[in-house]
Amino acid sequence: MSFDLTPDTHITLRPSGVSSFMACPKKWAATTLMGYRGWGSFQTARGTGVHAGAEQIWTESMSKNKKIINVSQAQDAAVESVIHTFETEDIRLDKTDFSHTIDNVKDSAAEGAKIYCSMAEEIEIPKFVEHRMELDMGDNIWVKGTADYIGHDGIVEDIKTSSKKTSPNQHAAQLGVYAKLAKLTGIENASLTDARIQNVAYLKNSVNGHLLPFKLNETLSSYLINTLKERTILARQNPLEIDLLFPANPSSFLCNPKYCAYWDDCEAHG
């Protein structure tokens, strides 16, 4: 596949892509720089639904200046979001798993939204919800991202759905970049030291909610963003060096045709 990395090409770096870069630089480059398009799954469509349910709660609460948790409304928002996602995005369900149906995605998202409603009882009304941020880094390279939740205390929080209780360390780099972006785009009290995961965990026999605070590594966040920008500029100067700048990692759990749009063309399998 040919791709355009000329200086007039607008390139967007996203905090949500940091984990992908750390797991496999080539997978990140394929979708960010090389024009390959990824796709969603049962889990990502379900997660989008849970996010929509949370957004409904906090948007309503912020508009009324008091906490309003309506389970039915949150679940409706979750289901509507799943329907919209299937209509507008490339969602690929696992055909070998008979439980992977659109109706089951909707039911699972609704159940997750219900659990999030219980979690919301312990969460303060945010200052921002689904807050879009962008930063011009020069050289026609931008960092853009949407923070799920930013509290009045400046702490950035991220909603994560998972098949087990998640580990905050898995998301520290991503949250660190969100926090840095918040600080640089005018949220003066944005915390660069603290963050929290709002986790809806789909276990085998139950769905549980967890609030997981943790510490950020500001040095790592700055290093990752600067590294992505510098390697992107180098790839522009010499696109033939992209394999050296962004090597494939065949040992990554993402190195799988189910997850990687670059799989068929990847040198790691040649």
C-alpha positions as CSV (number, residue, x, y, z in Angstrom):
1,M,0.0,0.0,0.0
2,S,1.3,3.5,-0.9
3,F,1.0,6.3,1.6
4,D,1.6,10.0,1.8
5,L,3.9,11.4,4.5
6,T,4.8,14.7,2.7
7,P,5.1,17.8,5.0
8,D,1.7,19.1,3.9
9,T,0.0,15.8,5.2
10,H,-1.8,16.4,8.4
11,I,-0.9,13.7,10.9
12,T,-2.8,13.1,14.2
13,L,-1.3,11.4,17.2
14,R,-3.8,10.1,19.7
15,P,-3.3,9.3,23.4
16,S,-5.4,6.1,22.8
17,G,-2.8,4.9,20.4
18,V,0.1,5.0,22.8
19,S,-0.6,1.5,24.2
20,S,-0.6,0.2,20.6
21,F,2.7,1.9,19.9
22,M,4.3,0.3,23.0
23,A,2.9,-3.1,22.1
24,C,3.9,-3.0,18.4
25,P,5.3,0.1,16.8
26,K,4.6,-1.2,13.3
27,K,0.9,-1.8,14.1
28,W,0.7,1.8,15.3
29,A,2.5,3.2,12.2
30,A,0.3,1.1,9.9
31,T,-2.9,2.7,11.1
32,T,-1.6,6.2,12.0
33,L,0.9,6.8,9.1
34,M,0.4,4.2,6.4
35,G,-3.3,4.3,5.7
36,Y,-4.4,0.9,7.0
37,R,-7.8,0.9,8.7
38,G,-8.5,-1.1,11.8
39,W,-11.9,-2.4,12.8
40,G,-13.9,-2.9,16.0
41,S,-15.1,-6.1,17.8
42,F,-17.8,-7.3,20.2
43,Q,-15.7,-5.9,23.0
44,T,-15.1,-2.4,21.5
45,A,-18.7,-2.0,20.4
46,R,-19.8,-2.9,23.9
47,G,-17.3,-0.5,25.5
48,T,-18.6,2.3,23.3
49,G,-22.0,1.6,24.6
50,V,-20.9,1.7,28.2
51,H,-19.1,5.0,27.5
52,A,-22.4,6.4,26.1
53,G,-24.3,5.4,29.2
54,A,-21.7,7.1,31.4
55,E,-21.8,10.2,29.2
56,Q,-25.6,10.4,29.6
57,I,-25.3,10.3,33.4
58,W,-22.7,13.0,33.6
59,T,-24.2,15.3,30.9
60,E,-27.5,15.3,32.7
61,S,-26.0,15.8,36.1
62,M,-23.8,18.6,34.9
63,S,-26.7,20.4,33.3
64,K,-28.8,20.2,36.5
65,N,-25.9,20.8,38.8
66,K,-26.8,17.7,40.8
67,K,-26.2,14.0,40.4
68,I,-28.9,12.3,38.4
69,I,-28.5,8.6,37.9
70,N,-31.3,7.1,35.8
71,V,-30.5,3.5,35.0
72,S,-33.1,3.2,32.2
73,Q,-31.8,6.3,30.4
74,A,-28.2,5.2,30.7
75,Q,-29.1,1.8,29.3
76,D,-31.0,3.3,26.5
77,A,-28.1,5.5,25.6
78,A,-25.8,2.5,25.7
79,V,-28.0,0.5,23.3
80,E,-28.5,3.4,20.9
81,S,-24.8,3.9,20.8
82,V,-24.2,0.2,19.9
83,I,-26.8,0.4,17.1
84,H,-25.1,3.5,15.8
85,T,-21.7,1.9,16.0
86,F,-22.8,-1.1,13.9
87,E,-24.4,1.3,11.4
88,T,-21.4,3.6,10.9
89,E,-18.3,1.5,11.7
90,D,-16.6,-1.7,10.6
91,I,-17.4,-4.1,13.5
92,R,-16.3,-7.7,13.0
93,L,-17.9,-10.3,15.3
94,D,-16.2,-13.6,15.9
95,K,-18.1,-16.0,13.7
96,T,-16.8,-19.0,15.7
97,D,-18.5,-17.7,18.9
98,F,-22.2,-18.0,18.6
99,S,-22.7,-15.6,21.5
100,H,-21.2,-12.8,19.4
101,T,-24.4,-11.3,18.0
102,I,-25.6,-7.7,17.8
103,D,-28.4,-8.3,20.2
104,N,-25.9,-9.7,22.7
105,V,-23.6,-6.7,22.3
106,K,-26.6,-4.5,23.1
107,D,-27.6,-6.6,26.1
108,S,-24.0,-6.6,27.4
109,A,-23.6,-2.9,27.0
110,A,-26.9,-2.3,28.8
111,E,-25.7,-4.5,31.7
112,G,-22.4,-2.6,31.8
113,A,-24.3,0.7,31.9
114,K,-26.3,-0.6,34.8
115,I,-23.1,-1.4,36.7
116,Y,-21.6,2.0,35.9
117,C,-24.7,3.6,37.4
118,S,-23.8,1.8,40.7
119,M,-20.2,3.1,40.4
120,A,-21.4,6.6,39.7
121,E,-22.9,6.8,43.2
122,E,-19.2,7.0,44.4
123,I,-18.0,9.4,41.7
124,E,-18.2,13.2,41.9
125,I,-19.9,15.1,39.1
126,P,-17.1,15.9,36.6
127,K,-15.9,19.3,35.3
128,F,-15.7,17.8,31.8
129,V,-17.1,14.7,30.2
130,E,-16.0,13.5,26.8
131,H,-13.8,16.5,26.6
132,R,-12.1,17.0,23.2
133,M,-8.6,18.4,23.2
134,E,-6.0,19.1,20.5
135,L,-2.5,20.5,20.5
136,D,-0.5,21.7,17.5
137,M,3.1,20.3,17.9
138,G,4.3,22.0,14.7
139,D,5.4,20.3,11.5
140,N,1.7,19.7,10.7
141,I,1.6,17.1,13.5
142,W,-1.2,17.3,16.1
143,V,-2.0,15.5,19.3
144,K,-5.8,15.0,19.6
145,G,-7.8,13.1,22.1
146,T,-11.1,12.9,24.0
147,A,-10.9,12.5,27.8
148,D,-13.8,10.5,29.2
149,Y,-13.8,12.4,32.5
150,I,-11.9,15.2,34.1
151,G,-12.8,16.1,37.7
152,H,-12.9,19.5,39.3
153,D,-9.7,18.4,41.1
154,G,-8.0,18.2,37.7
155,I,-7.6,14.4,37.8
156,V,-8.2,12.7,34.4
157,E,-10.1,9.4,34.6
158,D,-10.7,6.9,31.9
159,I,-13.6,4.4,31.5
160,K,-12.3,0.9,30.6
161,T,-14.3,-2.3,30.0
162,S,-12.5,-5.6,30.2
163,S,-12.9,-9.3,30.6
164,K,-11.3,-9.2,34.1
165,K,-10.4,-6.5,36.6
166,T,-8.0,-4.3,34.7
167,S,-4.5,-3.3,35.9
168,P,-4.0,0.5,36.0
169,N,-0.4,-0.1,34.8
170,Q,-1.7,-1.2,31.5
171,H,-3.2,2.3,30.9
172,A,-0.7,4.5,32.7
173,A,1.0,5.7,29.5
174,Q,-2.3,6.6,27.8
175,L,-3.6,8.4,30.9
176,G,-0.4,10.3,31.3
177,V,-0.6,11.6,27.7
178,Y,-4.2,12.7,28.3
179,A,-3.2,14.5,31.5
180,K,-0.3,16.2,29.7
181,L,-2.6,17.2,26.9
182,A,-5.2,18.6,29.4
183,K,-2.5,20.7,31.0
184,L,-1.1,22.0,27.7
185,T,-4.6,22.9,26.4
186,G,-5.6,25.2,29.3
187,I,-6.8,23.0,32.2
188,E,-4.5,24.7,34.6
189,N,-5.1,22.3,37.6
190,A,-4.8,19.2,35.5
191,S,-2.9,16.6,37.6
192,L,0.3,15.2,36.1
193,T,0.7,12.8,39.1
194,D,-2.6,11.2,39.7
195,A,-5.2,9.4,37.6
196,R,-8.0,6.9,38.0
197,I,-9.6,4.1,35.9
198,Q,-13.3,3.5,36.1
199,N,-13.4,-0.1,35.2
200,V,-16.4,-2.2,34.2
201,A,-15.2,-5.8,34.3
202,Y,-17.1,-8.6,32.5
203,L,-16.2,-11.7,34.5
204,K,-17.4,-15.2,33.7
205,N,-20.5,-15.1,35.9
206,S,-20.9,-11.4,36.8
207,V,-20.2,-7.9,35.8
208,N,-18.3,-5.8,38.4
209,G,-17.3,-2.2,38.8
210,H,-14.0,-1.0,40.1
211,L,-12.5,2.5,40.8
212,L,-8.7,2.2,40.5
213,P,-6.6,5.2,41.4
214,F,-2.9,5.2,40.5
215,K,0.1,7.4,40.0
216,L,1.3,8.8,36.6
217,N,4.8,9.0,35.2
218,E,5.1,12.4,33.6
219,T,8.6,11.7,32.3
220,L,7.3,8.6,30.4
221,S,4.4,10.6,28.9
222,S,6.6,13.3,27.6
223,Y,9.1,10.8,26.2
224,L,6.4,8.9,24.3
225,I,4.9,12.0,22.7
226,N,8.3,13.4,21.7
227,T,9.4,10.0,20.4
228,L,6.3,9.6,18.2
229,K,6.7,13.1,16.8
230,E,10.5,12.6,16.1
231,R,10.1,9.3,14.4
232,T,7.2,10.6,12.4
233,I,9.3,13.5,11.1
234,L,12.1,11.0,10.3
235,A,9.7,8.8,8.4
236,R,8.6,11.8,6.4
237,Q,12.2,12.6,5.5
238,N,12.8,9.0,4.4
239,P,9.7,6.8,4.1
240,L,11.8,3.8,3.2
241,E,13.2,3.8,6.7
242,I,9.7,3.3,8.3
243,D,10.5,-0.4,9.0
244,L,13.5,0.6,11.1
245,L,11.7,3.5,12.8
246,F,8.6,1.4,13.6
247,P,9.7,-2.3,13.9
248,A,7.2,-5.1,14.1
249,N,6.8,-7.0,17.4
250,P,5.7,-10.5,16.6
251,S,5.6,-11.4,20.3
252,S,2.9,-8.8,21.1
253,F,-0.5,-10.1,22.0
254,L,-1.8,-7.7,19.2
255,C,0.2,-9.6,16.6
256,N,-2.9,-11.5,15.4
257,P,-5.0,-11.2,12.2
258,K,-8.0,-10.7,14.5
259,Y,-6.5,-7.4,15.7
260,C,-4.0,-6.1,13.1
261,A,-5.0,-4.6,9.8
262,Y,-1.3,-4.8,8.7
263,W,-1.0,-8.6,9.4
264,D,-1.0,-9.8,5.8
265,D,1.7,-7.3,4.7
266,C,3.8,-7.5,7.8
267,E,7.5,-8.4,7.4
268,A,7.3,-10.3,10.7
269,H,5.3,-13.0,8.9
270,G,7.2,-12.9,5.5
